[in-house]
Amino acid sequence: MKCPVCTVDLDTATNTRPGDIRAPVPGDFTVCFRCASVLRFADDGTVTHVPDSEILHPELRRDLERARAIVRKIQGELSRGKPVS
């Protein structure tokens, strides 16, 4: 499947809740590792882009913003040729 925003191939998803190891199900959220867009798994196994204005639950918003910040940090380090820590 591809990110609907940047079209990178998506082959994994990370759960933000420690200890919760399972495959994503429809309605779950993820963050694209290339563009840091918030995505939601659809019933057909694809993902759709979720605008920030649709993320209303404060805890979910916090978790997704934390994940996006990590992606942006890693992407910044990679672009500067630094090893990712």
N, CA, C and O atoms as a MOPAC input file, in Angstrom:
PM7 MOZYME 1SCF
protein

 N      0.84100 1    -1.17300 1     0.00000 1
 C      0.00000 1     0.00000 1     0.00000 1
 C      0.88500 1     1.23500 1     0.00000 1
 O      2.05400 1     1.15900 1     0.38000 1
 N      0.35300 1     2.34800 1    -0.41400 1
 C      1.10800 1     3.59600 1    -0.51300 1
 C      0.49400 1     4.68500 1     0.35700 1
 O     -0.71200 1     4.70300 1     0.60000 1
 N      1.35100 1     5.59200 1     0.81900 1
 C      0.85500 1     6.77000 1     1.52500 1
 C      0.08700 1     7.61300 1     0.51200 1
 O      0.61100 1     7.91000 1    -0.56100 1
 N     -1.14500 1     8.00400 1     0.83400 1
 C     -1.91700 1     8.80700 1    -0.11000 1
 C     -1.41100 1    10.24400 1    -0.24400 1
 O     -1.86200 1    10.97700 1    -1.12400 1
 N     -0.48500 1    10.64900 1     0.61300 1
 C      0.04000 1    12.01300 1     0.55700 1
 C      1.32500 1    12.06300 1    -0.25700 1
 O      1.43500 1    12.86400 1    -1.18400 1
 N      2.31500 1    11.20500 1     0.08000 1
 C      3.62400 1    11.27700 1    -0.59000 1
 C      3.90000 1    10.08100 1    -1.49300 1
 O      4.92100 1    10.06600 1    -2.18100 1
 N      3.04100 1     9.09700 1    -1.51300 1
 C      3.08600 1     7.88400 1    -2.33400 1
 C      4.21900 1     6.91100 1    -2.00000 1
 O      4.48800 1     6.00500 1    -2.78900 1
 N      4.88500 1     7.07000 1    -0.86300 1
 C      5.89900 1     6.09600 1    -0.45700 1
 C      5.20500 1     4.75900 1    -0.16200 1
 O      4.07300 1     4.72800 1     0.32000 1
 N      5.90200 1     3.66100 1    -0.45800 1
 C      5.36100 1     2.35000 1    -0.11200 1
 C      5.37400 1     2.18000 1     1.40000 1
 O      6.39000 1     2.42600 1     2.05100 1
 N      4.25200 1     1.76200 1     1.95000 1
 C      4.12600 1     1.51600 1     3.38600 1
 C      4.12600 1     0.01200 1     3.59900 1
 O      3.31400 1    -0.70300 1     3.01200 1
 N      5.04200 1    -0.47000 1     4.44300 1
 C      5.09400 1    -1.90600 1     4.67200 1
 C      5.07800 1    -2.27400 1     6.15100 1
 O      5.25200 1    -3.43900 1     6.50600 1
 N      4.87000 1    -1.28300 1     7.00900 1
 C      4.81600 1    -1.56700 1     8.44000 1
 C      4.02600 1    -0.47200 1     9.15000 1
 O      3.81000 1     0.61000 1     8.60400 1
 N      3.60900 1    -0.76400 1    10.34900 1
 C      2.91600 1     0.22200 1    11.18000 1
 C      3.40300 1     0.03500 1    12.61000 1
 O      3.67700 1    -1.08700 1    13.03500 1
 N      3.51000 1     1.11700 1    13.34000 1
 C      3.97000 1     1.06000 1    14.72000 1
 C      2.84800 1     1.46700 1    15.65400 1
 O      2.18100 1     2.48000 1    15.44000 1
 N      2.64700 1     0.67800 1    16.67900 1
 C      1.65400 1     1.00500 1    17.68400 1
 C      2.29200 1     1.94400 1    18.69600 1
 O      3.43600 1     1.72800 1    19.09700 1
 N      1.58300 1     2.97000 1    19.11200 1
 C      2.12800 1     3.92800 1    20.07500 1
 C      1.88700 1     3.51200 1    21.51300 1
 O      2.36300 1     4.17600 1    22.43400 1
 N      1.15900 1     2.42600 1    21.72400 1
 C      0.88200 1     1.96500 1    23.09000 1
 C      1.82000 1     0.81800 1    23.44800 1
 O      1.76800 1    -0.24100 1    22.82200 1
 N      2.67800 1     1.01600 1    24.44900 1
 C      3.62200 1    -0.03000 1    24.84300 1
 C      2.92100 1    -1.34100 1    25.18000 1
 O      1.89900 1    -1.36000 1    25.86500 1
 N      3.49400 1    -2.43200 1    24.68500 1
 C      2.96100 1    -3.74800 1    24.99100 1
 C      1.79600 1    -4.18700 1    24.13300 1
 O      1.37900 1    -5.34200 1    24.22100 1
 N      1.25600 1    -3.30900 1    23.30500 1
 C      0.11500 1    -3.64900 1    22.45400 1
 C      0.64800 1    -4.08900 1    21.09500 1
 O      0.81500 1    -3.27400 1    20.18800 1
 N      0.91500 1    -5.39100 1    20.96500 1
 C      1.49100 1    -5.92600 1    19.73300 1
 C      0.39400 1    -6.64900 1    18.97200 1
 O     -0.05200 1    -7.72400 1    19.37300 1
 N     -0.03000 1    -6.05500 1    17.88100 1
 C     -1.06800 1    -6.66900 1    17.04500 1
 C     -1.04000 1    -6.01600 1    15.67100 1
 O     -0.46800 1    -4.94200 1    15.49000 1
 N     -1.65400 1    -6.66700 1    14.72600 1
 C     -1.77400 1    -6.09200 1    13.38600 1
 C     -2.80600 1    -4.96500 1    13.42600 1
 O     -3.74900 1    -5.01500 1    14.21500 1
 N     -2.62900 1    -3.95600 1    12.58200 1
 C     -3.61900 1    -2.87100 1    12.55700 1
 C     -4.97700 1    -3.36300 1    12.06500 1
 O     -5.07500 1    -4.27600 1    11.24600 1
 N     -6.00300 1    -2.73700 1    12.58600 1
 C     -7.38100 1    -3.04200 1    12.19100 1
 C     -8.01100 1    -1.75600 1    11.66400 1
 O     -7.52300 1    -0.66300 1    11.95300 1
 N     -9.09700 1    -1.87900 1    10.88900 1
 C     -9.75500 1    -0.67400 1    10.38200 1
 C    -10.05800 1     0.30600 1    11.50800 1
 O    -10.56800 1    -0.06600 1    12.56500 1
 N     -9.73000 1     1.56100 1    11.25200 1
 C     -9.94000 1     2.61500 1    12.23600 1
 C     -8.67700 1     2.98900 1    12.98800 1
 O     -8.60900 1     4.06600 1    13.58000 1
 N     -7.66300 1     2.10800 1    12.97600 1
 C     -6.39400 1     2.41900 1    13.63400 1
 C     -5.66700 1     3.52900 1    12.87800 1
 O     -5.84600 1     3.70600 1    11.67300 1
 N     -4.85200 1     4.26200 1    13.61000 1
 C     -4.06700 1     5.34700 1    13.02900 1
 C     -2.60500 1     4.93000 1    12.91300 1
 O     -2.13000 1     4.07000 1    13.65500 1
 N     -1.90300 1     5.55200 1    11.97400 1
 C     -0.46600 1     5.40700 1    11.84300 1
 C      0.07700 1     6.71500 1    11.29100 1
 O     -0.68400 1     7.60400 1    10.90900 1
 N      1.40000 1     6.82500 1    11.25300 1
 C      2.05500 1     8.02700 1    10.72700 1
 C      3.01800 1     7.59000 1     9.64000 1
 O      3.80100 1     6.66200 1     9.84100 1
 N      2.97000 1     8.24700 1     8.49000 1
 C      3.88300 1     7.94200 1     7.39500 1
 C      5.31200 1     8.29700 1     7.80700 1
 O      5.56400 1     9.38700 1     8.31900 1
 N      6.24500 1     7.36600 1     7.57700 1
 C      7.63200 1     7.58600 1     7.97200 1
 C      8.34000 1     8.59100 1     7.07500 1
 O      9.36100 1     9.14900 1     7.47800 1
 N      7.83100 1     8.84000 1     5.87100 1
 C      8.47900 1     9.81600 1     4.99500 1
 C      7.92800 1    11.22500 1     5.20700 1
 O      8.70300 1    12.16400 1     5.38600 1
 N      6.61000 1    11.38800 1     5.18900 1
 C      6.04200 1    12.74100 1     5.21300 1
 C      5.38200 1    13.11300 1     6.54300 1
 O      4.95600 1    14.25500 1     6.71800 1
 N      5.29300 1    12.17500 1     7.47200 1
 C      4.71400 1    12.38100 1     8.80500 1
 C      3.21500 1    12.69900 1     8.77100 1
 O      2.67800 1    13.26800 1     9.72200 1
 N      2.54800 1    12.33500 1     7.68900 1
 C      1.09800 1    12.51700 1     7.62900 1
 C      0.40500 1    11.48900 1     8.50900 1
 O      0.85900 1    10.35100 1     8.63100 1
 N     -0.69200 1    11.89900 1     9.11800 1
 C     -1.50800 1    10.97500 1     9.90400 1
 C     -2.41400 1    10.21800 1     8.94100 1
 O     -3.07800 1    10.80900 1     8.08900 1
 N     -2.42400 1     8.89600 1     9.09500 1
 C     -3.20300 1     8.02500 1     8.22100 1
 C     -4.08700 1     7.12500 1     9.06500 1
 O     -3.77200 1     6.83200 1    10.21900 1
 N     -5.19700 1     6.68900 1     8.48000 1
 C     -6.12100 1     5.77200 1     9.16300 1
 C     -6.34600 1     4.55700 1     8.27000 1
 O     -6.56000 1     4.68200 1     7.06500 1
 N     -6.29300 1     3.37000 1     8.89300 1
 C     -6.55000 1     2.15100 1     8.13900 1
 C     -8.04000 1     2.04700 1     7.80800 1
 O     -8.90500 1     2.25400 1     8.66000 1
 N     -8.31000 1     1.71600 1     6.53200 1
 C     -9.68300 1     1.57700 1     6.04800 1
 C    -10.09800 1     0.10700 1     6.08100 1
 O     -9.27200 1    -0.77600 1     6.31100 1
 N    -11.37700 1    -0.14200 1     5.84900 1
 C    -11.90800 1    -1.50600 1     5.85700 1
 C    -11.24300 1    -2.39900 1     4.81700 1
 O    -11.14000 1    -3.61000 1     5.01500 1
 N    -10.78800 1    -1.81000 1     3.70500 1
 C    -10.20000 1    -2.61100 1     2.62200 1
 C     -8.69200 1    -2.80800 1     2.77500 1
 O     -8.05000 1    -3.33800 1     1.86900 1
 N     -8.11300 1    -2.39100 1     3.90700 1
 C     -6.69000 1    -2.58100 1     4.15100 1
 C     -5.80500 1    -1.45900 1     3.66300 1
 O     -4.59600 1    -1.47800 1     3.89500 1
 N     -6.38300 1    -0.48600 1     2.99400 1
 C     -5.61900 1     0.68000 1     2.56300 1
 C     -5.59500 1     1.70200 1     3.69800 1
 O     -6.16700 1     1.47500 1     4.76400 1
 N     -4.92800 1     2.82400 1     3.45500 1
 C     -4.93200 1     3.91200 1     4.42900 1
 C     -5.43500 1     5.18200 1     3.77100 1
 O     -5.26500 1     5.38900 1     2.56900 1
 N     -6.05700 1     6.02600 1     4.57700 1
 C     -6.53300 1     7.32000 1     4.09700 1
 C     -5.88500 1     8.41500 1     4.93800 1
 O     -5.55300 1     8.20700 1     6.10500 1
 N     -5.71200 1     9.57500 1     4.32800 1
 C     -5.14200 1    10.72600 1     5.04400 1
 C     -6.17200 1    11.28100 1     6.01400 1
 O     -7.35800 1    11.36100 1     5.69600 1
 N     -5.71400 1    11.66300 1     7.19500 1
 C     -6.59600 1    12.25100 1     8.21300 1
 C     -6.12100 1    13.67100 1     8.48700 1
 O     -5.03900 1    13.86400 1     9.04100 1
 N     -6.91500 1    14.66500 1     8.10500 1
 C     -6.53200 1    16.05400 1     8.39200 1
 C     -6.46900 1    16.30400 1     9.90100 1
 O     -7.21700 1    15.69800 1    10.66900 1
 N     -5.58000 1    17.19300 1    10.31400 1
 C     -5.44300 1    17.52100 1    11.73800 1
 C     -6.78000 1    17.92000 1    12.35800 1
 O     -7.03800 1    17.61800 1    13.52300 1
 N     -7.61800 1    18.58900 1    11.59400 1
 C     -8.90600 1    19.07100 1    12.11600 1
 C     -9.84100 1    17.92900 1    12.50900 1
 O    -10.80500 1    18.15000 1    13.24100 1
 N     -9.57000 1    16.70100 1    12.03000 1
 C    -10.42100 1    15.55600 1    12.36300 1
 C     -9.92000 1    14.77700 1    13.57500 1
 O    -10.58400 1    13.84000 1    14.02000 1
 N     -8.76600 1    15.14700 1    14.11400 1
 C     -8.21500 1    14.44500 1    15.27300 1
 C     -8.66400 1    15.21000 1    16.51600 1
 O     -8.00200 1    16.14900 1    16.95700 1
 N     -9.79800 1    14.79000 1    17.07000 1
 C    -10.43200 1    15.56100 1    18.12800 1
 C    -10.07700 1    15.09500 1    19.53200 1
 O    -10.05400 1    15.90900 1    20.45500 1
 N     -9.80400 1    13.82600 1    19.71600 1
 C     -9.53100 1    13.30600 1    21.05200 1
 C     -8.15300 1    13.77200 1    21.50800 1
 O     -7.16600 1    13.50300 1    20.82300 1
 N     -8.05400 1    14.47100 1    22.65900 1
 C     -6.77700 1    15.04100 1    23.10900 1
 C     -5.65500 1    14.01500 1    23.28200 1
 O     -4.51400 1    14.28900 1    22.90800 1
 N     -5.95700 1    12.83700 1    23.84300 1
 C     -4.91900 1    11.81900 1    24.04600 1
 C     -4.41100 1    11.28400 1    22.70700 1
 O     -3.21000 1    11.08500 1    22.52500 1
 N     -5.33100 1    11.05400 1    21.77700 1
 C     -4.93700 1    10.59000 1    20.44400 1
 C     -4.09900 1    11.64400 1    19.74200 1
 O     -3.07600 1    11.32500 1    19.13600 1
 N     -4.52500 1    12.89600 1    19.81900 1
 C     -3.76900 1    13.98600 1    19.20400 1
 C     -2.35000 1    14.04500 1    19.77400 1
 O     -1.38400 1    14.21700 1    19.03200 1
 N     -2.23300 1    13.90300 1    21.09200 1
 C     -0.92000 1    13.93000 1    21.73200 1
 C     -0.03500 1    12.78200 1    21.24400 1
 O      1.13100 1    12.98900 1    20.91000 1
 N     -0.59900 1    11.56700 1    21.20500 1
 C      0.16100 1    10.40300 1    20.75600 1
 C      0.61700 1    10.55900 1    19.30700 1
 O      1.76200 1    10.24800 1    18.97700 1
 N     -0.26700 1    11.03600 1    18.45300 1
 C      0.08600 1    11.20400 1    17.04300 1
 C      1.10900 1    12.31400 1    16.85500 1
 O      2.01200 1    12.18200 1    16.02800 1
 N      0.98800 1    13.39500 1    17.60000 1
 C      1.97500 1    14.47400 1    17.49900 1
 C      3.34200 1    14.00700 1    17.98500 1
 O      4.36700 1    14.40300 1    17.43000 1
 N      3.36400 1    13.17700 1    19.00700 1
 C      4.62900 1    12.61400 1    19.48500 1
 C      5.26600 1    11.74800 1    18.38800 1
 O      6.46600 1    11.85000 1    18.13200 1
 N      4.46700 1    10.90700 1    17.75100 1
 C      4.97600 1    10.06100 1    16.66600 1
 C      5.46200 1    10.90400 1    15.49500 1
 O      6.50300 1    10.60900 1    14.90800 1
 N      4.72300 1    11.94400 1    15.15400 1
 C      5.13700 1    12.81900 1    14.04800 1
 C      6.43900 1    13.53900 1    14.37400 1
 O      7.28600 1    13.71000 1    13.49700 1
 N      6.60900 1    13.96000 1    15.61900 1
 C      7.84400 1    14.64000 1    16.02100 1
 C      9.03700 1    13.69300 1    15.90600 1
 O     10.12000 1    14.10800 1    15.49300 1
 N      8.84800 1    12.44300 1    16.26400 1
 C      9.92900 1    11.45900 1    16.14500 1
 C     10.29200 1    11.25500 1    14.68200 1
 O     11.47200 1    11.22200 1    14.33400 1
 N      9.28900 1    11.11900 1    13.82500 1
 C      9.54700 1    10.95200 1    12.38900 1
 C     10.32200 1    12.15300 1    11.85400 1
 O     11.29800 1    11.98800 1    11.12200 1
 N      9.89400 1    13.34600 1    12.21300 1
 C     10.58500 1    14.55100 1    11.71500 1
 C     12.01800 1    14.62900 1    12.23400 1
 O     12.91500 1    15.05100 1    11.50500 1
 N     12.24100 1    14.23100 1    13.47600 1
 C     13.59500 1    14.24000 1    14.03300 1
 C     14.48300 1    13.26100 1    13.27700 1
 O     15.59900 1    13.60300 1    12.88600 1
 N     13.99500 1    12.06100 1    13.07300 1
 C     14.77700 1    11.05100 1    12.35500 1
 C     15.04900 1    11.50600 1    10.92700 1
 O     16.17100 1    11.37700 1    10.43800 1
 N     14.03800 1    12.03200 1    10.26000 1
 C     14.23300 1    12.50300 1     8.88300 1
 C     15.26600 1    13.62300 1     8.83900 1
 O     16.07100 1    13.67300 1     7.90900 1
 N     15.26200 1    14.52800 1     9.82600 1
 C     16.23700 1    15.59800 1     9.87900 1
 C     17.63600 1    15.07300 1    10.07700 1
 O     18.57600 1    15.55400 1     9.44500 1
 N     17.79100 1    14.08100 1    10.95600 1
 C     19.10900 1    13.48200 1    11.18800 1
 C     19.60300 1    12.75200 1     9.94400 1
 O     20.78200 1    12.83100 1     9.60100 1
 N     18.70800 1    12.04800 1     9.27300 1
 C     19.09600 1    11.33900 1     8.06200 1
 C     19.53000 1    12.31400 1     6.96200 1
 O     20.48400 1    12.05500 1     6.22800 1
 N     18.81600 1    13.43500 1     6.86200 1
 C     19.14800 1    14.41000 1     5.81200 1
 C     20.48300 1    15.08400 1     6.07300 1
 O     21.11300 1    15.58500 1     5.14200 1
 N     20.92900 1    15.10600 1     7.33700 1
 C     22.22300 1    15.69100 1     7.66900 1
 C     23.32200 1    14.63900 1     7.73200 1
 O     24.46500 1    14.95300 1     8.06400 1
 N     22.98200 1    13.38600 1     7.41400 1
 C     23.96200 1    12.31400 1     7.41100 1
 C     24.34900 1    11.82200 1     8.77300 1
 O     25.35300 1    11.12400 1     8.91800 1
 N     23.56800 1    12.17200 1     9.79000 1
 C     23.88500 1    11.72800 1    11.15100 1
 C     23.29800 1    10.34500 1    11.39400 1
 O     22.23100 1    10.02200 1    10.87200 1
 N     23.98800 1     9.52800 1    12.18400 1
 C     23.38400 1     8.23300 1    12.56300 1
 C     22.17200 1     8.47100 1    13.44000 1
 O     22.15600 1     9.38900 1    14.26000 1
 N     21.16900 1     7.65000 1    13.26600 1
 C     19.94100 1     7.79000 1    14.03700 1
 C     20.13200 1     7.12400 1    15.38300 1
 O     20.52700 1     5.96100 1    15.46600 1
 N     19.84000 1     7.88900 1    16.45900 1
 C     20.01700 1     7.33000 1    17.80800 1
 C     18.67300 1     6.98000 1    18.42200 1
 O     18.61800 1     6.49800 1    19.55300 1

